[in-house]
Amino acid sequence: MASNKDGYAETVDYDESLDSHPTDDELDAAVENLEASGFDVVVVDDADAALDELKARIPAGAGVMDGHSTTLEEVGFMDHLLEGDHEWENRHAEVYGIDDDAKRQRARREAQASDYFVGGVNAIAATGELVAADASGSRIGAYPFAAANLLLVAGTNKIVDDLDAALDRLEDVAYPLEDARAQEAYGQGSMIGKQLIYRQEAEEGRTTLVLVRESLGY
């Protein structure tokens, strides 16, 4: 069953067929293909377990930055990061504590190369690819190379059959819902300005995908 999408589902037209959960056998096959693509994959039952997994994977003293993600908010990671009950270097607070626009933008770029960058994806192809996008690139810029370690979190509702379906999910599920959120939050819509197809991770242990058996995010 799809989540309520912060209530946007009541007014936004999106393709619910691309927002359903795989069977256990389909999930196992997807995990196998994702691992063959070089991603470390962890499957957990719920949001609390996802947060515990993230906390356990980030060592004390590490610099941590995030890319905006509804899923990170839903699992409680953003509250944990911003409330400061950890021993990490909170790069998010550092960046958004800068008043000068030019200096803040430069700091946002520098934070892409943090020790740990935490984010989400918009679609997961059961064939082993990840798809993510945003308007400016500030969320996905760290994913291909910049961050030393990448932690991604997604509900299993984002798993679809193949790469074509993953691109369809980006256009027909994630975008319309994010556009509605942006209209409410910022007074202007979003766009698919920068798009990443993450086919392979060549650096062993760099990228971890935490899959949650819940409907999370867009």
C-alpha positions in Angstrom: 0.0 0.0 0.0 1.3 3.4 -0.9 1.9 6.0 1.9 -0.2 9.1 2.1 2.7 11.2 0.6 2.1 14.0 3.1 -1.5 14.3 1.8 -0.4 15.2 -1.7 -1.7 11.9 -3.1 -5.2 13.3 -2.6 -4.6 16.1 -5.1 -1.7 15.0 -7.2 -2.0 12.6 -10.1 0.8 10.1 -10.0 1.2 6.5 -11.1 0.5 4.3 -8.1 1.4 1.2 -10.1 5.1 2.3 -9.8 4.8 2.7 -6.0 4.1 -0.8 -4.7 6.2 -3.4 -2.9 7.9 -6.4 -4.4 7.3 -9.9 -3.2 9.9 -11.5 -0.9 11.3 -13.4 -3.9 11.4 -10.2 -6.1 13.1 -8.3 -3.3 15.8 -11.1 -2.9 16.4 -11.0 -6.6 16.7 -7.2 -6.6 19.2 -7.3 -3.7 21.3 -9.8 -5.5 21.4 -7.6 -8.6 22.2 -4.5 -6.6 25.0 -6.2 -4.8 26.3 -7.4 -8.2 26.4 -3.8 -9.2 28.8 -3.1 -6.3 26.3 -1.7 -3.7 26.2 -3.0 -0.2 22.6 -3.6 0.6 20.9 -3.9 4.0 17.2 -4.8 4.3 15.4 -3.7 7.5 11.8 -3.9 8.6 10.9 -0.4 9.6 12.0 3.2 9.9 13.4 2.8 13.4 15.7 0.0 12.2 16.8 2.1 9.3 17.8 4.9 11.7 19.7 2.5 13.9 21.5 1.2 10.8 22.6 4.7 9.7 23.7 5.6 13.2 25.8 2.4 13.5 27.5 3.0 10.2 28.8 6.6 10.9 31.8 6.7 13.2 32.4 9.4 15.8 34.2 12.4 14.4 33.0 11.9 10.9 31.8 14.9 8.9 28.2 14.3 7.8 26.2 16.0 5.2 22.8 15.2 3.7 20.9 15.7 0.5 17.3 16.7 1.1 15.2 13.6 1.3 11.7 13.1 2.5 12.8 9.5 3.4 15.5 10.8 5.7 12.9 12.9 7.5 10.5 10.0 7.8 13.1 7.6 9.3 14.1 10.3 11.8 17.6 10.9 10.5 17.3 14.6 10.0 16.0 15.2 13.6 18.9 13.1 14.9 21.5 15.0 12.9 20.2 18.4 13.7 19.5 17.8 17.4 23.1 16.9 18.0 22.8 13.7 20.0 25.9 12.3 18.3 29.6 12.7 17.9 29.6 13.6 14.3 30.7 16.9 12.6 27.3 18.3 11.5 28.1 19.8 8.1 24.5 20.6 7.5 24.4 23.0 10.4 27.7 24.5 9.4 26.5 25.2 5.9 23.1 26.5 6.7 24.4 28.6 9.5 26.3 30.9 7.0 24.4 34.1 6.3 26.4 35.2 3.2 24.8 33.7 0.1 28.0 33.2 -1.9 29.9 31.7 1.1 27.0 29.4 1.8 26.9 28.2 -1.8 30.7 27.5 -1.7 30.3 25.6 1.6 27.5 23.5 0.1 29.8 22.5 -2.7 32.6 21.7 -0.3 30.2 19.6 1.8 29.6 17.3 -1.1 33.0 15.8 -0.3 32.1 15.0 3.3 33.2 11.8 5.0 29.6 10.6 4.9 26.9 11.8 2.7 23.4 10.6 3.4 20.5 10.7 1.0 17.8 8.9 -0.9 16.9 7.8 -4.4 13.8 8.2 -6.5 13.7 4.7 -8.0 15.5 1.4 -7.8 15.6 -1.0 -10.8 15.4 -4.6 -9.8 18.0 -5.2 -12.5 20.6 -3.3 -10.3 20.5 0.4 -11.1 19.6 3.4 -8.9 17.9 6.6 -10.2 18.0 9.9 -8.5 17.4 13.5 -9.5 16.9 17.0 -8.2 16.6 20.5 -9.4 20.0 22.0 -8.7 22.3 18.9 -8.3 23.0 19.7 -4.6 21.5 16.4 -3.5 23.0 14.0 -6.1 26.3 15.8 -6.7 28.0 13.8 -4.0 26.7 10.4 -5.2 29.0 9.5 -8.1 32.3 10.4 -6.5 32.7 13.4 -4.2 31.6 11.8 -0.9 34.0 9.4 0.7 31.1 7.2 1.9 27.6 7.3 0.6 24.6 6.0 2.6 21.3 5.8 0.8 17.9 5.0 2.3 14.8 4.0 0.4 11.5 2.2 1.0 11.0 -1.0 -1.0 8.0 0.8 -2.6 10.6 2.4 -4.9 11.7 -1.0 -6.5 10.5 -1.4 -10.0 11.1 -4.0 -12.7 13.9 -2.4 -14.7 15.7 0.8 -15.6 13.0 2.0 -18.0 10.4 1.6 -15.2 12.8 3.4 -12.8 13.0 6.4 -15.2 9.2 6.3 -15.5 8.9 6.3 -11.7 11.1 9.4 -11.5 8.8 11.2 -14.0 5.4 9.9 -13.0 5.7 9.4 -9.2 8.6 11.3 -7.6 8.4 14.4 -9.7 4.7 15.3 -9.4 4.8 14.7 -5.6 8.0 16.6 -5.1 6.7 19.4 -7.2 3.6 19.7 -5.0 5.8 19.7 -1.9 8.1 22.4 -3.3 5.1 24.5 -4.2 3.9 24.4 -0.6 7.4 24.7 1.0 9.0 27.2 -1.2 6.2 28.8 -3.2 7.5 27.5 -6.5 7.6 24.2 -8.2 10.5 21.8 -8.7 12.0 20.3 -11.8 14.1 17.4 -12.9 17.2 19.6 -13.5 19.9 17.0 -12.8 19.5 13.3 -13.2 21.7 10.4 -12.2 21.6 6.8 -13.3 23.9 5.0 -10.9 24.7 1.7 -12.7 27.8 0.5 -10.9 29.9 1.2 -7.7 33.5 0.3 -8.4 34.9 1.3 -4.9 34.2 -1.6 -2.6 32.3 -0.6 0.6 31.8 3.0 -0.5 28.0 3.0 -1.2 25.4 1.3 1.1 21.7 1.1 0.3 19.4 0.6 3.3 16.1 -0.8 2.0 13.1 -0.4 4.3 10.1 -2.6 4.1 7.8 0.4 4.3 6.4 2.9 2.0 8.7 5.9 2.3 9.5 9.0 0.3 8.6 10.0 -3.2 
